[in-house]
Amino acid sequence: MVFQLEVLMGRLFSPRCALVGMVHLLPLPGSPGWKGSMAEIEDRALGDARALKEGGADAILIENMGDLPYLNAHVDPETVAAAAVLARAAVREAGLPAGVQILAGANREALGVAISAGLSFVRVEAFAYGHVADEGWIQASAGPLLRTRAALGAGQVKVWADVKKKHSAHAATADVDIGEFARGSVFCGADAVIVTGVSTGSPASLEHVRAVREAVPETPVVVGSGVEPDQAQALAALCDAVVVGTWIKQGGDWRNPVERERVARLKEAFARIA
């Protein structure tokens, strides 16, 4: 299902803080960990989508997390094809707004998956400003990405842009504070901005979240790592949504399946604040 901006914003960015749960795909075709079974990957993805829906998540975000080590700013056609098939199946299972991220920095491919699978948004690293990641230098992509989106008539697919993204070095933009970084991302066309900690499962600095909130008061602000129930009160006052992919998994390990009860506990923590 494709949600227009006003519907997407109305459902996700209401007065409460929306919960976006991760569907981490197992290794896809083209990656070193691919085991030859799309059925196994689909079973895990559908199970995670069901658990997120039943636990009360407001949306899902699908990501090729299992494809380590990642390529730099592109992925192979077989990976794109598999991601599109799995994303379409997952969003049908969940019946929720959904987005996709294709690691690492394969933002054009993510847009193609979103269009093909009927998704609402793409999570984009290196949208405005480049940075050094595990894969090397990842170039800013706003210009070509938004031109492609326009050429494909896909304005309904929104861009959620990471600012000073995790697993990256930002020495090249050390003189650009995170608030200005967020302003630059919105200036380049981001529909929402995402603040993370330094790595997967690491909490974002509340000081950074506050700085971004103040810098772009009219733009949705999302916290994208390390979210746990005891942070609900602080985060609900600062951000419009949280993306969670570690705490909601069995044992709090991102490699494991989503646990419905953990999703429900996190959802309840934020609901009590609303």
C-alpha positions as CSV (number, residue, x, y, z in Angstrom):
1,M,0.0,0.0,0.0
2,V,1.2,3.5,-0.8
3,F,0.4,6.3,1.6
4,Q,0.3,9.9,0.5
5,L,2.2,12.4,2.6
6,E,-0.7,13.6,4.7
7,V,-1.8,10.1,5.4
8,L,1.7,8.9,6.3
9,M,2.3,11.9,8.5
10,G,-1.1,11.6,10.1
11,R,-0.6,7.9,11.0
12,L,3.1,8.0,12.0
13,F,3.6,11.5,13.3
14,S,0.7,12.0,15.6
15,P,1.0,13.6,19.1
16,R,2.4,10.3,20.4
17,C,5.8,8.9,19.4
18,A,5.3,6.3,16.7
19,L,7.0,2.9,16.9
20,V,8.7,1.6,13.7
21,G,9.9,-1.9,14.0
22,M,12.8,-3.4,12.0
23,V,12.4,-6.5,9.8
24,H,16.1,-7.5,9.4
25,L,16.3,-9.8,6.3
26,L,18.5,-12.8,6.4
27,P,21.4,-12.9,3.9
28,L,20.0,-12.3,0.4
29,P,21.2,-13.6,-3.0
30,G,24.5,-12.0,-3.9
31,S,25.8,-11.7,-0.3
32,P,28.4,-14.0,1.2
33,G,26.0,-15.5,3.7
34,W,23.3,-16.5,1.2
35,K,22.2,-20.1,1.9
36,G,20.2,-20.7,-1.2
37,S,16.7,-20.6,0.3
38,M,14.3,-17.7,-0.4
39,A,11.6,-19.6,1.5
40,E,13.7,-19.5,4.7
41,I,14.2,-15.8,4.4
42,E,10.6,-15.1,3.7
43,D,9.4,-17.2,6.6
44,R,11.6,-15.1,9.0
45,A,10.5,-11.8,7.4
46,L,6.8,-12.7,7.6
47,G,7.2,-13.9,11.2
48,D,8.8,-10.7,12.2
49,A,6.2,-8.6,10.4
50,R,3.4,-10.5,12.2
51,A,5.1,-10.1,15.6
52,L,5.4,-6.3,15.0
53,K,1.8,-6.0,14.0
54,E,0.5,-8.1,16.9
55,G,2.8,-6.2,19.3
56,G,1.3,-2.9,18.2
57,A,4.0,-1.3,16.0
58,D,2.8,1.6,13.9
59,A,5.1,0.8,10.9
60,I,7.9,-1.5,9.8
61,L,11.2,-0.8,8.2
62,I,12.8,-3.6,6.1
63,E,16.6,-3.8,5.8
64,N,19.1,-6.2,4.3
65,M,21.0,-6.3,7.6
66,G,22.2,-9.9,7.0
67,D,24.2,-9.0,3.9
68,L,27.5,-8.3,5.7
69,P,30.0,-7.2,4.6
70,Y,28.2,-4.5,2.6
71,L,29.0,-3.1,-0.8
72,N,29.6,0.6,-1.1
73,A,26.6,2.6,-2.5
74,H,25.3,-0.2,-4.7
75,V,24.0,-3.8,-4.6
76,D,23.7,-6.4,-7.3
77,P,20.5,-7.0,-9.3
78,E,19.7,-10.3,-7.6
79,T,19.8,-8.6,-4.2
80,V,17.4,-5.8,-5.4
81,A,15.0,-8.4,-6.8
82,A,15.0,-10.5,-3.6
83,A,14.5,-7.4,-1.4
84,A,11.5,-6.2,-3.5
85,V,9.8,-9.6,-3.4
86,L,10.4,-9.9,0.4
87,A,9.3,-6.3,1.1
88,R,6.1,-6.8,-0.7
89,A,5.3,-10.0,1.2
90,A,6.2,-8.4,4.5
91,V,4.1,-5.3,4.0
92,R,1.1,-7.4,3.0
93,E,1.6,-9.5,6.1
94,A,1.9,-6.5,8.5
95,G,-0.8,-4.3,6.8
96,L,1.2,-1.3,8.1
97,P,3.0,1.6,6.5
98,A,6.5,0.4,5.6
99,G,9.9,1.6,4.4
100,V,13.1,0.1,3.2
101,Q,16.8,0.6,3.6
102,I,19.4,-1.1,1.4
103,L,22.9,-1.2,2.9
104,A,25.2,0.3,2.4
105,G,24.1,3.6,0.9
106,A,22.3,1.8,-2.0
107,N,19.7,4.5,-2.0
108,R,18.8,4.3,-5.6
109,E,18.2,0.6,-5.3
110,A,16.1,1.2,-2.1
111,L,13.9,3.6,-4.1
112,G,13.3,1.0,-6.7
113,V,12.4,-1.6,-4.0
114,A,10.0,0.9,-2.4
115,I,8.2,1.7,-5.7
116,S,8.0,-2.0,-6.7
117,A,6.7,-3.1,-3.3
118,G,4.4,-0.2,-2.6
119,L,6.3,1.2,0.4
120,S,5.9,4.6,2.0
121,F,9.5,5.7,2.6
122,V,13.2,5.0,2.2
123,R,15.8,5.3,4.9
124,V,18.8,7.0,3.3
125,E,22.3,7.3,4.6
126,A,24.6,10.0,3.1
127,F,21.6,12.0,1.8
128,A,23.3,15.3,2.4
129,Y,27.0,15.4,3.1
130,G,29.3,12.4,2.6
131,H,30.9,10.3,5.3
132,V,33.4,7.5,5.8
133,A,31.7,4.2,6.8
134,D,32.9,0.6,7.1
135,E,32.7,0.4,3.3
136,G,34.8,3.5,2.7
137,W,33.7,7.0,1.5
138,I,29.9,7.2,0.8
139,Q,29.0,10.1,-1.3
140,A,26.0,12.4,-0.7
141,S,23.1,11.3,-2.8
142,A,20.3,13.9,-2.5
143,G,20.7,15.4,-6.0
144,P,20.6,12.2,-8.1
145,L,18.1,10.4,-5.8
146,L,15.5,13.1,-5.9
147,R,15.9,13.6,-9.6
148,T,15.3,9.9,-10.1
149,R,12.3,9.9,-7.8
150,A,10.8,12.8,-9.8
151,A,11.5,11.1,-13.1
152,L,9.8,7.9,-11.9
153,G,6.8,9.8,-10.6
154,A,7.4,8.4,-7.1
155,G,6.9,11.5,-4.9
156,Q,4.8,9.5,-2.6
157,V,7.9,7.7,-1.4
158,K,9.3,9.8,1.3
159,V,13.0,10.2,2.3
160,W,14.0,9.6,6.0
161,A,17.6,10.8,6.1
162,D,20.2,9.8,8.7
163,V,22.2,12.7,10.2
164,K,25.7,11.9,11.4
165,K,24.9,8.2,10.9
166,K,26.1,5.3,13.2
167,H,29.0,3.1,12.2
168,S,30.6,6.0,10.5
169,A,33.3,8.6,10.9
170,H,32.4,12.2,10.4
171,A,35.7,14.0,10.6
172,A,35.0,15.6,7.2
173,T,32.0,17.4,8.6
174,A,33.4,17.9,12.1
175,D,32.9,21.7,11.7
176,V,29.2,21.1,10.9
177,D,27.3,20.5,14.2
178,I,24.4,18.0,14.2
179,G,21.8,20.7,14.1
180,E,23.2,22.3,11.1
181,F,23.7,18.9,9.5
182,A,19.9,18.3,10.0
183,R,19.1,21.7,8.5
184,G,21.3,20.9,5.5
185,S,19.4,17.6,5.0
186,V,16.0,19.3,5.1
187,F,17.3,22.0,2.8
188,C,18.2,19.2,0.3
189,G,14.7,17.7,0.5
190,A,14.6,15.2,3.4
191,D,11.0,14.5,4.6
192,A,12.2,13.3,8.0
193,V,15.6,13.1,9.8
194,I,17.0,10.3,11.9
195,V,19.4,10.6,14.8
196,T,21.3,7.5,16.0
197,G,24.0,6.4,18.5
198,V,27.4,5.4,17.4
199,S,26.5,1.8,16.5
200,T,23.6,-0.6,16.3
201,G,21.9,-0.9,19.7
202,S,23.7,2.2,21.1
203,P,21.3,4.9,22.4
204,A,21.3,8.3,20.7
205,S,22.5,11.2,22.7
206,L,19.5,13.2,24.1
207,E,21.6,16.3,23.6
208,H,21.9,15.5,19.8
209,V,18.2,14.7,19.5
210,R,17.3,18.0,21.2
211,A,19.7,19.9,19.0
212,V,18.1,18.4,15.9
213,R,14.6,19.0,17.2
214,E,15.4,22.7,17.7
215,A,17.2,23.0,14.3
216,V,14.3,21.6,12.3
217,P,11.1,22.2,14.3
218,E,8.8,21.7,11.3
219,T,10.4,18.4,10.2
220,P,9.7,15.0,11.8
221,V,12.6,13.8,13.9
222,V,13.2,10.1,14.4
223,V,15.5,8.3,16.8
224,G,17.0,5.3,15.1
225,S,19.1,3.2,17.5
226,G,19.3,1.9,21.1
227,V,15.7,2.6,22.0
228,E,14.5,0.8,25.2
229,P,11.3,1.2,27.4
230,D,13.0,3.2,30.1
231,Q,13.8,5.9,27.5
232,A,10.2,6.4,26.5
233,Q,9.5,9.5,28.6
234,A,12.6,11.4,27.5
235,L,12.3,10.5,23.8
236,A,8.5,11.1,23.6
237,A,9.2,14.8,24.4
238,L,11.8,15.2,21.7
239,C,11.0,13.0,18.7
240,D,8.1,12.0,16.5
241,A,9.0,8.3,16.0
242,V,11.5,5.7,17.0
243,V,13.0,2.9,14.8
244,V,13.8,-0.2,16.9
245,G,15.6,-3.3,15.8
246,T,17.6,-4.6,18.7
247,W,15.6,-4.4,22.0
248,I,12.5,-5.9,20.3
249,K,14.4,-9.1,19.3
250,Q,14.6,-12.2,21.4
251,G,17.2,-11.7,24.0
252,G,17.8,-8.1,22.8
253,D,20.0,-9.4,20.0
254,W,19.3,-8.0,16.5
255,R,20.2,-11.3,14.9
256,N,17.2,-13.0,16.5
257,P,13.5,-13.0,15.5
258,V,11.2,-10.2,16.7
259,E,9.5,-11.0,20.0
260,R,5.9,-9.9,20.1
261,E,5.9,-9.4,23.8
262,R,8.9,-7.1,23.7
263,V,7.2,-5.0,21.0
264,A,4.1,-4.8,23.2
265,R,6.1,-3.7,26.2
266,L,7.9,-1.0,24.3
267,K,4.6,0.2,22.7
268,E,3.0,0.3,26.2
269,A,5.9,2.4,27.6
270,F,5.4,5.1,24.9
271,A,1.6,4.8,25.2
272,R,1.7,5.7,28.9
273,I,3.5,8.9,28.0
274,A,1.0,10.1,25.4
